[in-house]
Amino acid sequence: MNKRSGNLGSFIMTFLLLLFGAGLIYGNAFKPEIGQHIADALKLPVVGAGVGVIMILAVVLRWIGGCGRKKEAFINFHSDDGSVGISTKAICDFIERIGKEFAAVKSIDSRLIQAKGGVDIALSVKVVSGNKIPELSHVLQQRVRESVRESLGLEEIRNITIKVQEIVGEPAKPAAESAE
């Protein structure tokens, strides 16, 4: 499941829980016939309001980050002296700093994909108009691969995929026009 559909599913589930919990509280506190109908459907006639409070509390805790945080992922590798783990966020930040060294790269986002036998790196870049994308891509791939190996010690880099999201800026004027 990709990130966008996961967020949509989470939003829908959270909204339904909030709506259901509010209905239980409203029905049990203000309109007993609605509360009874909901409680009968759940077979929880006495504790309907309590379940509603718990559901709303769960939603609120999720919103403030108490329950919904994902555990940060790490890439672990072994060295002669033991094991080393580097968070995927730290690796992505490092790669993005490398991309900003290139004047032709307007912005860069990176993502790591852990696979058997190594790590794949996916880069989404916005390139400044007038640059040769194949050459830029090749140099960027080499620079990222070398820097990650040398600075972070990750040897198992399988593929570095670059996706050009946008070409920004005005195209460079030909030399003949700029001389006039």
N, C-alpha and C positions, 0 to 999 in steps of 0.2 A: 504494500500500500504506500503510495507516495505521500509526501508531507501535506500537500494541499487537500487531498481527499481525507486524510487522517484528521486534519483540522476541522473540516466540514462535518465529519461524523461526530467528532467530539463536541462541536457546537450544537448539533442537533440533539445529541444525547443530553447535554447540559440543559438546553432549553426545555426539553421534555420533562426532565427531572424537576426543574424549577416550576414549570407549569403544573405538574402533577402534585408537587408538594404544596404549592399555594392553594390548589383546589381542595386538598385534604384539610388544610388549616381553615380555609374559608368555610367549607362545608360543615366542619365540626364545630366551629366557633360561632358562625353567624347564620347559616342556613342548614339546620339539622337534616332536612329532607335530602339535600344534595350530599351532605356528609354521609348520611345513611346509605344512599345509593352507591357512593364510592366505596364505602366500607363493606357493603354487601358484595360488591364485585371483587374485593380483595379478601373477603372473609376475615376482616380485621375490624369489627365494629367498635371495640373499646380503644384501640391504640392508633386509630387513623390519624389523629392530630399529632401524636408522637412520631409516627413514621414521616409525616409531612415535615415536621421540624428537623428531623434527622436528614431528610433529603435536601432541604434548603441549606442546612449547615454544610453538607457535603459539597454543594455547589459553591457556596461562599468560600469554603476552604480551598477548593480547586481554583477559583478566581484569584485568590490572593497568593496562590502558589504553594500552599501547604501540602497538597496531595498530588498535584498534577505534574510535578517535575520529573523529567526523565533522568535516569542515571547517566552521568557523563561517560562516554565511550573512550577507551584507551586502546592504543596499539602497543602490544608488548613484544619485546624481542630480547634475545639472550646475548650477553656479551661474555667475555672471558671471566669477568668478575661477578657476574650474577645477571639478574633480570632488570630490564628497564621498561617502564611504561610511560608513554607520552599521550596526553589527551588529544583526541582528534581535533578539538577546537584549537589547541595550541599549534598543531601541524598546519591547519588551514590558515590560521593567522600568519604563520611563518611564510607559507606559500604566497599569500596575498601581498605580503611585504616585498617578496621577490618580484612579483608582477609589477609593482609600482616603481621598480627601478627602470622600467622601460618607458621611454617618452611616448611611444606609440600606443601604449595601453592606457586608456582613459579610466577604466575600472575593471576589477577582477573579483570573482567569487569562486571559491574552491569547495570541493566536496570529496571526501575519501570514501572509497568503496572497498571494504575488506572482503577478500576472496581467498580461496585455498591457494596457497603458494605465493601470496603477496598482497599488495595493495594497488588498487587502481586510483588514479587521481583524475577528477573531472574539473575542468576549468571553464567558466563562463566569462568571456571578456567583451568589453566594449573597446573598439579600436578607433584611433584617430584616423580620419580620412587621409588618403594619400600614401599609406604604408602598404608594403607588399605582404599580404597576409600569410602566404605559404612560408616565406622566409622568417617572418616574425614568429609564426607558430613553431617552426623548427628550433629556432634559437631559444624561445621561451621554454619549450619542452626540455631541451638540453640543460638549460640553467636551473630549472626546477629539479630535475633528476639529480644533477650534480650537487646542488645545495642541500637537498634533503638527505642525500647519502653522506656528505661530508659533515654537515652541521648537526644533523639529528641521528645519524647512524642507521637509518632505515635502508637496508640493502634490497629488500624484496619489492621494489616498485615495478609492477608489470607494465601497465599502460598509462600514458598521460594523454587524455582526450581534451581537445580545445574546441569549444563551441563559441563562435563569434556571434554574440547577441545583437550587436548594433555597430554600425560604422558612423561615428559622430564627427561633426565639424564640416566645414566647407572643403570641397576638393581643392587641391593646390592648383594654382594657375600655371599654365605652361610657361616655360622660360621666355618665349617670344613675346607674350603679352606683358609680362612683368618688366621687360626691358624698355617698353615704350614710354 
